[in-house]
């Protein structure tokens, strides 16, 4: 009754795809949410402590690039939300419950092509997320250097340490945007919670990108297993068709001979 129905429904859930989807959504949420807030914090730090302003006109400066990165984050969040749903549907499509509902023919003809297509897309997205992870490590490295300078300035008395934005490519060589330990703005920046918060947000965003990479690898394993399953199902279907055809031919031959014997006897 109800218990058997529940067991059948639970048996039809693709748990491997479900785990990968949860990991993907968690990683994308951490990367997009924390990355967006970390970029906003970076804008405030550059404007407040480095006294940088937006360039007038259509000049592409660091603030314009940050705005572009924010729009990219919006697109990544929406795209992988839809992609996770599609992968879950593919997981349900290749389970035993859907096989019992629609039969072997649709599973083997459609599922094989769908699984192969998603394997290719997931592999491409995995390489893309590897690039995103490597790119996200750059601001973590920059903020780690800034955090190290702040720490050394408080530990070593009389140390004259400076952070120049030109060495990170944020400003051009002709512009001199740097803060030193002797300046008041540097002391305020090191004492502010905004610096620590932005640094930790970038770390969490990096962890989210790494989780998305793991989710893509998990999806590749699941999709490869599904593709092998539908491939074996296709072979089994062909074998069953040939076997039933041979049995039907043997039955027809046997029926024909029985009729011939009966006619001869009559």
Secondary structure, 3 states (H helix, E strand, C coil): CHHHHHHHHHHCCCHHHHHHHHHHHHHHHHHHHHHHHHHHHHHHHHHHCCCCCCCCCCCCCHHHHHHHHHHHHHHHHHHHHHHHHHHHHHHHHCCHHHHHHHCHHHHHHHHHHHHHHHHHHHHHHHHHHHHHHHHHHHHHHHHHHHHHHHHHHHHCCCCCCEEEHHHHCCCCCCCCCEEECCCHHHHHHHHCHHHHHHHHHHHHHHHHHHHHHHHHHHHHHHHHHHHHHHHHHHHHHHHHHHHHHHHHHHHHHHHHHHHHHHHHHC
